[in-house]
Amino acid sequence: MATLDSLAVSGVPVQHRGELPRVSEQLRGLNGLQDLGELHQVTDLVAPVTGLLPAVES
């Protein structure tokens, strides 16, 4: 990860490197998206039982 972080900022002037998010930080953020997907699977299962789905009008 450190190698990716250093490559990502290699063309950026030193004084501006701290302004950019690190690649490793961005990848950790993607792990949070996976957690949200798992949460969505659970809420899809319980939504009909708890009445969270809007009523379907025919």
Secondary structure, DSSP 4 states (H G I P E B T S, - for coil): -HHHHHHHTTTS-GGGGGGSPPHHHHHHHHHHHHHHHHHHHHHHHHHHHHT-SPPPP-
